[in-house]
Amino acid sequence: MANRDDPDSSEAVVLTHALRALRMRAGVVLARLEDTKNEDVASLLNLPVVRAHAARQEIGRPDAALQIIAQAVRDTGDATHRIVADAVLGLGVLADVYAQYGIDEKVVLALRAGAVGRRRAALLANWRRLHEAMGAPATEPPSDRTLRGSTEPEVLRQLARRLIQPGPVSPTAGPLSSANEPDPPPNAPAGRVIVVGGAVMDAIFRTRMIPQHETSVPAHDFALTPGGKGVTQAVAAARLGLKVSLVAAVADDQFGHDIVQHLRAENVDTSLLKIVRGARTPMTGVFELSLGDSIAAVWRNEKEISLTVRDVDLLARQIADCDALLLTFEVPRETVQRTLSLAHSNPATRPIVIVTPGQPHSDGRISRSALGQIDYLVAHAWELERYRPADQDRFDADHLGEHLLDAGVDTLCLLGNGGGLIYSRTAPTIDRLPTVSRSPFKEVSITRDAFCAALAAKLIDDGPVLTSPIARWVTAAMACAAEDFPLSTTMPDRDRINRKLREAQNF
């Protein structure tokens, strides 16, 4: 048996040889990893971390191996090692970082070329710029001979060691850290949910009034807690017993570690998170009133923290095979559109797609074809300003609803205090959410998150079309979230929702 504590064990040597062999030609791409008869490929597919990730995510080992290798490269602490491994293996996991820095598209494409010689040439010719893009010192590039003879072998050797003995990248982060993942709740109903969205820390000041310009107000409470629609919807879905994975970019600072720990404590799978080294966690500053009204300032830290098209491409199989996809506009517009496309890659078995347009994109709206791939758009009126018909001078809910249905959205849920309006092509007889509470509840961000999770759960249980019983159940979920605010158990479980419905029968 190999000694895993020995960095030069026979297992490490074999895996290093495999990586050196696979770097040739197109590099480590899915098509090559599917050649299971190849001995070099087999040594990757049989890694314990790959087997565990494949079993946990219910995907094939080739997909799991590609995701594990990509995350291992991202997690490598040395910037030069990251840059070299990404290029010589043809992974392209840093492509979006390079593009955001302004590196020419031809260079980015050359770093993923089908020939390793061309990738090396692009790497050496752009060595300084690639390091600058990664925020690393722009050192002198090695010679081609040094790159091949010493740099590449050392980079791949270190990568092999990491794959054999991944350990936690940070206290509990990333696909490589399979230990301590929570087990699903007992007797959990069938249902696999993927949530694609944001992960931030919320700094919440609870006050009795919102401060006016150039004034201050006393706060009677303060909380620093994991937040973001992605995190909150994932937790809400997990509370309903669903098998939930969050896809989000998370910094590896202390706040990022807190977010991962929070998700795991709530039975949310964290193995699909993108852990970003050296980045700072995005923050939201919130002034919150006693009934949940709030105003917020959002610092997304988009230069450091971003979920890119390449990131979701690596998770194509999970996105296509889940039962329900919850997607928020907290990720870039191009990533939203690509995620929708991946969800529809197999129309016969595609997931139910529920989209939240919170934090509307400032660089435009998603395409008409992307709108046509949304089953349920769950929105507040102000978030849809960009999607208003061109000839509409003022907001009109009916005109907006008809316009979005014409654009291809199947169902629009326009939420408001106490319930909301429904515009649907498949459920035309339901035009509003029912009343399930003695008094109208305040509709805020947490109630919308509870709505989305409950909608996913009931559509998985009862079928993809909104019915009156489903509408009543998801409205009860919103009412529970509002009534229980701001307790730690704000997001209700199924028993809490069912109790609320029984109470509603008595008034």
C-alpha positions in Angstrom: 0.0 0.0 0.0 1.3 3.4 -0.9 2.5 5.7 1.9 0.3 8.8 1.4 2.6 10.8 3.8 5.5 10.3 1.5 5.4 13.0 -1.2 7.6 10.8 -3.5 5.6 7.6 -3.0 5.1 5.2 -5.9 1.5 6.5 -6.2 2.7 10.1 -6.5 5.2 9.0 -9.2 2.6 7.1 -11.2 0.2 10.1 -11.0 2.9 12.6 -12.0 3.7 10.4 -15.0 0.0 10.3 -15.9 -0.3 14.1 -15.8 2.8 14.4 -17.9 1.4 12.0 -20.5 -2.0 13.7 -20.6 -0.6 17.2 -21.1 0.4 16.2 -24.6 -1.9 17.0 -27.5 -5.2 18.6 -26.3 -4.4 18.2 -22.6 -6.8 17.2 -19.9 -10.1 17.4 -21.6 -13.3 15.4 -21.0 -13.0 13.4 -24.2 -9.6 12.0 -23.1 -10.8 11.3 -19.6 -13.6 9.2 -21.0 -11.0 6.8 -22.4 -11.1 4.6 -19.4 -8.9 1.9 -20.9 -6.0 4.3 -21.0 -3.7 3.5 -18.0 -2.9 7.2 -17.4 -6.5 8.1 -17.4 -7.4 5.2 -15.0 -4.8 6.4 -12.5 -6.8 9.7 -12.3 -10.2 8.1 -12.3 -9.3 5.8 -9.4 -8.2 8.5 -7.1 -10.2 8.3 -3.8 -11.0 12.0 -4.0 -12.4 11.5 -7.6 -14.4 8.5 -6.6 -15.8 10.3 -3.6 -16.7 13.4 -5.6 -18.4 11.2 -8.4 -20.5 9.4 -5.8 -21.5 12.5 -3.9 -22.5 14.4 -7.0 -23.9 11.4 -8.8 -21.8 12.0 -11.9 -19.3 9.9 -13.9 -15.7 9.7 -12.8 -14.4 11.6 -16.0 -16.5 14.6 -15.1 -15.5 14.3 -11.4 -11.8 14.1 -12.3 -12.0 17.2 -14.5 -13.7 19.2 -11.8 -11.3 18.0 -9.1 -8.2 18.8 -11.2 -9.5 22.2 -12.1 -10.2 23.1 -8.5 -6.8 21.7 -7.4 -5.1 24.1 -9.9 -7.2 27.0 -8.7 -6.2 26.2 -5.1 -2.5 26.0 -5.8 -0.9 28.7 -3.7 2.0 29.6 -6.0 0.7 31.8 -8.9 3.4 30.5 -11.3 2.4 26.9 -10.6 -1.3 27.9 -11.2 -0.4 29.6 -14.5 1.8 26.8 -15.8 -0.5 23.9 -14.8 -3.5 25.6 -16.4 -1.7 26.1 -19.6 0.2 22.9 -20.1 -2.8 20.8 -19.2 -5.1 22.9 -21.4 -7.7 23.4 -18.6 -8.6 27.0 -19.2 -9.7 27.6 -15.6 -7.9 30.9 -15.6 -9.3 32.1 -18.9 -11.9 34.4 -17.4 -9.3 36.0 -15.1 -7.1 36.7 -18.1 -10.0 38.1 -20.1 -11.1 40.4 -17.3 -7.6 41.7 -17.0 -7.7 42.6 -20.7 -5.4 39.9 -22.2 -6.2 39.5 -25.9 -8.7 36.8 -26.7 -6.3 35.2 -29.2 -3.8 34.7 -26.3 -6.5 33.2 -24.1 -7.5 30.8 -26.8 -3.9 29.9 -27.6 -3.4 28.8 -24.0 -6.1 26.2 -24.6 -4.9 25.2 -28.1 -5.0 21.6 -29.2 -1.2 21.3 -29.3 0.9 21.5 -26.2 3.7 23.2 -28.1 1.4 26.1 -29.1 0.2 26.4 -25.4 3.8 26.6 -24.3 4.6 29.2 -26.8 1.7 31.4 -25.7 2.6 30.9 -22.1 6.2 32.0 -22.5 5.4 34.9 -24.9 2.9 36.3 -22.3 4.5 35.3 -19.1 4.7 38.7 -17.6 1.1 39.7 -18.5 -0.3 36.4 -17.2 1.4 36.9 -13.8 0.2 40.5 -13.6 -3.4 39.3 -14.3 -3.0 36.9 -11.3 -1.7 39.7 -9.1 1.7 38.1 -9.0 5.2 39.7 -9.6 6.0 39.8 -13.3 9.2 37.7 -13.2 11.4 36.9 -16.2 10.1 34.0 -18.2 12.1 30.7 -18.2 13.6 29.4 -21.4 11.6 26.8 -23.3 14.2 24.2 -22.2 13.8 25.1 -18.6 10.0 25.2 -18.9 10.0 21.7 -20.3 12.8 20.2 -18.3 12.3 21.5 -14.8 9.3 23.9 -14.3 6.6 21.7 -15.8 7.8 18.5 -14.0 7.9 20.2 -10.7 4.4 21.8 -11.2 2.9 18.5 -12.2 4.6 16.7 -9.3 3.1 19.2 -6.8 -0.3 18.8 -8.4 -0.1 15.0 -8.2 0.7 15.3 -4.4 -2.3 17.6 -4.0 -4.6 15.2 -5.7 -3.4 12.2 -3.7 -3.5 14.0 -0.4 -6.0 16.9 -0.9 -6.8 17.7 2.7 -8.7 20.9 3.3 -7.6 23.8 1.2 -8.9 26.1 4.0 -10.8 24.9 7.1 -13.5 23.4 5.0 -13.5 24.6 1.4 -13.8 23.4 -2.1 -14.4 20.2 -4.0 -11.2 18.7 -2.6 -12.5 18.8 0.9 -14.9 15.9 1.0 -14.5 15.3 4.7 -17.2 16.5 7.1 -19.8 16.9 4.4 -23.2 16.6 6.1 -25.4 13.6 5.5 -28.8 14.3 4.1 -31.6 14.5 6.6 -33.2 11.2 7.4 -36.2 10.2 5.3 -35.5 13.1 2.9 -37.8 13.2 -0.1 -36.3 12.6 -3.6 -35.1 15.8 -5.2 -31.7 17.2 -6.2 -31.5 21.0 -6.4 -28.6 23.0 -7.7 -28.5 26.7 -6.6 -26.3 29.1 -8.6 -25.9 32.4 -6.9 -24.0 34.7 -4.5 -22.3 34.1 -1.2 -21.6 37.2 0.9 -21.5 38.3 4.5 -24.3 40.5 5.7 -23.6 43.2 8.2 -27.1 43.9 9.6 -27.9 46.9 11.7 -31.4 46.7 13.2 -32.9 50.1 13.8 -36.3 51.7 14.3 -35.8 54.0 11.4 -33.7 54.3 8.3 -31.1 57.1 8.6 -31.6 60.1 6.4 -28.9 61.9 4.4 -26.2 63.3 6.7 -27.8 61.8 9.8 -27.3 58.8 12.0 -29.6 56.6 14.1 -29.0 54.2 17.0 -29.1 50.5 16.2 -30.7 48.2 18.8 -29.0 45.1 17.4 -26.3 44.0 15.1 -25.5 40.7 13.3 -22.8 39.5 11.0 -24.1 36.5 9.1 -23.7 34.6 5.9 -26.0 35.9 3.2 -26.7 36.3 -0.5 -29.6 34.9 -2.4 -27.6 31.8 -3.4 -26.8 31.0 0.2 -30.2 31.8 1.6 -32.1 29.8 -1.1 -29.8 26.9 -0.7 -30.4 26.8 3.1 -34.2 27.2 2.6 -34.2 24.3 0.2 -32.1 22.1 2.5 -34.5 22.9 5.4 -37.2 21.3 3.2 -35.2 18.0 3.0 -33.9 18.4 -0.5 -30.5 17.4 -1.6 -28.9 20.8 -2.3 -25.6 21.9 -3.8 -24.6 25.5 -4.0 -22.6 26.8 -7.0 -20.9 30.1 -6.0 -17.6 31.8 -5.8 -16.3 32.1 -2.2 -13.2 33.8 -0.9 -10.7 31.8 1.2 -10.6 34.4 4.0 -12.1 34.0 7.4 -15.6 35.2 6.2 -15.4 32.7 3.4 -14.6 29.9 5.8 -17.6 31.0 8.0 -19.9 30.8 4.9 -18.8 27.3 4.1 -19.2 26.2 7.7 -22.7 27.7 7.8 -23.7 25.9 4.6 -22.5 22.6 5.9 -24.3 23.1 9.2 -27.4 23.5 7.2 -26.9 20.3 5.2 -25.9 22.1 2.0 -23.3 20.4 -0.1 -20.3 22.7 -0.6 -18.3 20.5 -3.0 -19.2 22.6 -6.0 -18.1 25.9 -4.5 -15.3 27.8 -6.3 -12.8 28.8 -3.7 -10.8 31.9 -4.7 -7.4 32.3 -3.0 -6.3 35.7 -1.8 -9.7 37.3 -2.3 -11.9 39.2 0.1 -15.5 38.1 0.8 -18.2 40.4 -0.7 -20.2 42.3 1.9 -23.7 43.7 2.2 -24.4 46.5 4.6 -28.1 46.4 5.7 -30.3 48.7 7.7 -33.2 46.6 8.8 -36.5 47.6 10.5 -38.4 45.4 12.9 -40.9 44.2 10.2 -38.1 43.3 7.8 -38.1 46.5 5.7 -34.5 47.3 4.7 -32.1 49.2 2.6 -28.7 47.8 1.6 -25.4 48.7 0.1 -23.8 45.8 -1.8 -20.1 45.4 -2.4 -19.7 42.5 -4.8 -15.9 42.6 -5.2 -16.4 41.6 -8.8 -12.7 42.0 -9.7 -11.8 39.2 -7.3 -14.9 37.1 -6.8 -16.8 36.0 -9.9 -18.6 32.9 -11.1 -17.7 32.6 -14.8 -18.9 30.8 -17.8 -16.0 28.4 -17.6 -16.9 27.6 -14.0 -20.4 26.5 -14.8 -19.2 24.6 -17.9 -17.2 22.4 -15.6 -20.4 21.6 -13.8 -22.5 21.0 -16.9 -23.5 17.4 -16.0 -24.7 18.4 -12.5 -26.7 21.3 -13.9 -28.3 19.3 -16.6 -29.2 16.3 -14.4 -30.6 18.0 -11.3 -34.4 18.1 -10.6 -34.6 21.8 -10.1 -32.2 24.7 -10.8 -32.4 27.9 -8.7 -30.5 30.7 -10.4 -30.0 34.3 -9.3 -28.8 37.4 -11.1 -26.0 37.7 -8.4 -23.7 36.0 -11.0 -22.7 37.8 -14.3 -25.2 38.0 -17.1 -23.1 35.8 -19.4 -22.9 33.1 -16.6 -26.7 33.3 -16.2 -27.3 32.8 -19.9 -24.8 29.9 -20.0 -26.3 28.2 -17.0 -29.8 28.4 -18.6 -28.4 26.9 -21.8 -26.7 24.0 -19.8 -30.0 23.3 -18.0 -31.7 22.8 -21.4 -28.9 20.6 -22.9 -31.2 17.6 -22.6 -34.8 18.8 -23.1 -36.3 15.3 -22.2 -34.9 15.3 -18.7 -34.1 18.9 -18.0 -34.6 20.5 -14.5 -37.3 22.9 -13.5 -35.7 26.3 -13.8 -36.6 29.0 -11.2 -34.8 32.4 -11.6 -34.5 35.3 -9.2 -33.6 38.6 -10.9 -32.4 40.2 -7.7 -29.5 42.7 -8.1 -30.4 43.3 -11.8 -27.4 43.4 -14.1 -26.2 46.9 -14.8 -24.7 46.0 -18.2 -28.0 45.1 -19.9 -30.7 42.4 -19.8 -30.5 38.7 -20.6 -31.3 37.7 -24.1 -34.8 36.8 -25.4 -33.6 33.2 -25.9 -32.5 33.1 -22.3 -35.9 34.4 -21.1 -37.4 31.6 -23.1 -35.5 29.0 -21.0 -37.0 30.2 -17.7 -39.9 28.2 -16.2 -40.6 30.5 -13.2 -39.3 34.1 -12.9 -39.8 35.1 -9.3 -39.4 38.9 -9.0 -40.1 42.2 -7.4 -41.5 44.8 -9.7 -38.5 47.2 -9.5 -36.1 44.4 -10.6 -37.8 44.2 -14.0 -37.4 47.8 -15.0 -35.1 46.8 -17.9 -37.7 44.3 -19.2 -40.6 46.7 -19.4 -42.1 47.1 -22.9 -40.5 49.9 -24.9 -43.8 51.6 -25.4 -44.8 51.5 -21.7 -44.2 54.9 -20.0 -45.1 53.8 -16.5 -45.1 50.4 -14.7 -48.1 48.3 -15.5 -48.0 44.8 -14.0 -50.4 43.3 -16.5 -48.5 44.7 -19.5 -45.2 43.6 -18.1 -46.5 40.1 -17.4 -47.9 39.7 -20.9 -44.7 41.1 -22.4 -42.5 38.5 -20.5 -44.8 35.6 -21.4 -44.5 36.7 -25.1 -40.7 36.7 -24.7 -40.9 33.1 -23.6 -41.0 33.1 -19.8 -43.4 30.3 -18.8 -44.6 31.8 -15.5 -44.0 35.2 -13.8 -44.5 35.4 -10.1 -44.6 39.1 -9.2 -44.3 39.1 -5.4 -45.7 41.8 -3.2 -46.9 42.3 0.4 -49.1 39.4 1.5 -48.8 37.4 -1.7 -48.4 38.3 -5.3 -49.6 38.2 -8.9 -49.2 35.2 -11.2 -48.9 35.4 -15.0 -48.6 32.0 -16.6 -48.9 30.2 -19.9 -49.3 26.8 -18.3 -51.4 27.7 -15.3 -53.7 30.5 -16.8 -56.4 30.0 -14.1 -54.2 31.1 -11.3 -53.8 34.9 -11.3 -52.7 35.6 -7.8 -51.2 33.8 -4.7 -53.9 32.9 -2.1 -54.2 34.3 1.4 -53.0 32.0 4.1 -52.6 34.5 7.0 -54.9 36.6 9.1 -53.0 39.7 8.3 -50.9 40.5 5.2 -47.2 39.9 5.7 -44.4 42.1 4.6 -42.8 40.7 1.5 -39.0 41.0 1.7 -35.9 39.2 0.4 -36.1 36.3 2.9 -39.8 35.6 2.0 -38.9 35.5 -1.7 -36.1 33.0 -1.0 -38.4 30.9 1.0 -40.9 31.0 -1.9 -38.3 29.9 -4.4 -37.2 26.9 -2.3 -40.7 25.9 -1.5 -41.7 26.2 -5.1 -38.9 23.9 -6.2 -39.8 21.4 -3.5 -43.5 21.2 -4.4 -42.9 21.1 -8.2 -40.5 18.2 -7.7 -43.1 16.5 -5.5 -46.2 17.1 -7.5 -45.1 18.0 -11.1 -43.7 21.0 -13.0 -47.0 22.9 -13.4 -48.2 25.4 -10.8 -51.5 24.4 -9.3 -53.7 25.9 -6.6 -52.5 23.6 -3.9 -48.8 24.3 -4.8 -49.5 28.1 -4.8 -51.1 27.8 -1.4 -48.2 25.8 0.0 -45.5 28.2 -1.3 -47.4 31.2 0.0 -47.6 29.5 3.4 -43.8 29.1 3.2 -43.5 32.9 2.7 -45.8 33.6 5.6 -43.8 31.4 7.9 -40.5 33.1 6.9 -42.1 36.5 7.6 -43.6 35.4 10.9 -40.5 33.7 12.2 -38.2 36.6 11.2 -35.5 37.3 12.5 -35.0 34.0 14.3 -32.3 31.6 13.2 -35.1 29.2 12.1 -36.6 31.8 9.8 -36.6 29.4 6.9 -39.3 26.9 7.6 -39.3 23.1 7.3 -42.2 21.1 5.9 -43.8 20.6 9.3 -43.8 24.3 9.9 -45.5 25.0 6.6 -48.1 22.3 7.0 -48.9 23.7 10.5 -49.4 27.1 8.9 -51.8 25.7 6.4 -53.8 23.9 9.1 -54.0 27.2 11.0 -55.2 29.0 7.8 -58.2 26.6 7.5 -59.6 28.0 10.7 -60.1 31.6 9.5 
